Structure formats: C-alpha cells, structure tokens
Amino acid sequence: MYSIKLVKKLFLIFLFCFLLWFICAATDLFRLNSFEMPIFARPAEIADDGGSGTYKGFGWHIEIEGNFLPEDKFPGVTQYAFYLGDDLIHAAIRD
C-alpha cells in the first residue's frame, strides 16, 4: 500500500509540472496577444520571410503570419492562431 507521504510527493510533482506547462503556454499566448513572437514554442515549418509558419510547444501549436523582412513597413506578427491540441483557443489579426 502506498504511504500518504509518497502520494503527497507525487501530487506535488504533478502539480508543479502542470503549473510550469501552464505558465509556458500562457506566456506564449500573452506575447501573441501583443503581436510578439512566442518564447517557448519552437519553429516547426518556417517560410522564407524568417518568421511566418508553424510553431510547436508541448501540447500547443501556433500558426503565425507576419512581416519579417527588413524592408517591410510594419514588421512583426500580423496574424496568429493559437491551438491547444487541435482546438482553436484564440486567433487575432493586427490592424
């Protein structure tokens, strides 16, 4: 039979991992709301403009379109879609 201390330790480890995952996903979503590039999601498929494409995190992925070439008038993220699993969580277009 499992001891109470072991169950508590396992629960705390699980809770810590979940909170760390949540903070990473929330940070990327917060940065996207400001039309900035994500920190924790890594590029999976990137276009030749240096930033548009698909970014993958652990359990989430992001589709980004933007102006990333030096000659672009308004550089940065112009449109994004944030997916948790296969469910669309949030999408926006910069005016």
C-alpha positions as CSV (number, residue, x, y, z in Angstrom):
1,M,0.0,0.0,0.0
2,Y,1.2,3.5,-0.8
3,S,2.1,5.8,2.0
4,I,0.4,9.2,2.4
5,K,3.8,10.9,2.0
6,L,4.5,9.3,-1.3
7,V,1.1,10.2,-2.7
8,K,1.6,13.8,-1.5
9,K,5.0,14.0,-3.1
10,L,3.7,12.6,-6.4
11,F,0.8,15.0,-6.3
12,L,3.1,18.0,-5.7
13,I,5.4,16.9,-8.5
14,F,2.4,16.6,-10.9
15,L,1.1,19.9,-9.8
16,F,4.5,21.6,-10.3
17,C,4.8,20.2,-13.8
18,F,1.3,21.2,-14.7
19,L,1.8,24.8,-13.4
20,L,5.1,25.0,-15.3
21,W,3.4,23.8,-18.5
22,F,0.5,26.3,-18.0
23,I,2.9,29.2,-17.4
24,C,4.8,28.4,-20.6
25,A,1.6,28.2,-22.7
26,A,0.1,31.3,-21.1
27,T,3.3,33.3,-21.7
28,D,3.3,32.4,-25.4
29,L,-0.4,33.3,-25.7
30,F,0.1,36.6,-23.8
31,R,3.0,37.5,-26.1
32,L,0.9,36.7,-29.2
33,N,-1.9,39.0,-27.9
34,S,0.8,41.8,-28.1
35,F,1.7,40.5,-31.6
36,E,5.2,39.4,-30.4
37,M,6.9,36.2,-31.2
38,P,6.4,33.2,-28.8
39,I,9.2,32.3,-26.4
40,F,8.6,28.6,-25.6
41,A,7.1,27.3,-28.9
42,R,9.8,26.3,-31.4
43,P,9.6,26.7,-35.2
44,A,8.4,23.6,-37.0
45,E,7.8,24.9,-40.5
46,I,9.0,28.4,-41.4
47,A,8.5,30.4,-44.6
48,D,11.4,32.2,-46.4
49,D,10.4,35.5,-44.7
50,G,12.1,34.4,-41.5
51,G,9.1,34.1,-39.1
52,S,5.8,33.1,-40.7
53,G,4.8,29.5,-40.2
54,T,4.0,26.9,-37.6
55,Y,5.5,26.9,-34.1
56,K,5.1,23.9,-31.7
57,G,5.0,23.8,-27.9
58,F,4.4,20.9,-25.6
59,G,0.7,20.4,-26.2
60,W,0.0,23.5,-28.2
61,H,0.9,24.9,-31.7
62,I,0.7,28.3,-33.3
63,E,0.2,29.4,-36.9
64,I,1.8,32.8,-37.4
65,E,1.8,35.2,-40.4
66,G,3.7,38.4,-40.4
67,N,6.1,40.9,-41.9
68,F,9.6,39.7,-41.0
69,L,11.8,41.0,-43.8
70,P,13.9,44.1,-43.2
71,E,12.1,46.1,-46.0
72,D,8.6,45.5,-44.5
73,K,6.9,48.7,-43.5
74,F,5.2,47.3,-40.3
75,P,7.4,44.4,-39.1
76,G,6.3,41.7,-36.8
77,V,3.4,39.3,-36.3
78,T,0.3,40.4,-38.2
79,Q,-1.9,37.4,-37.7
80,Y,-1.9,34.3,-35.4
81,A,-4.0,31.3,-34.4
82,F,-3.2,29.5,-31.0
83,Y,-4.3,25.9,-30.8
84,L,-4.3,23.7,-27.7
85,G,-4.2,20.2,-29.1
86,D,-6.4,20.5,-32.1
87,D,-8.8,23.1,-30.6
88,L,-8.5,26.7,-31.6
89,I,-8.2,28.8,-28.4
90,H,-7.6,32.3,-29.8
91,A,-6.9,34.0,-33.1
92,A,-6.3,37.6,-34.0
93,I,-5.3,39.9,-36.8
94,R,-3.3,43.2,-36.3
95,D,-5.0,46.2,-37.8
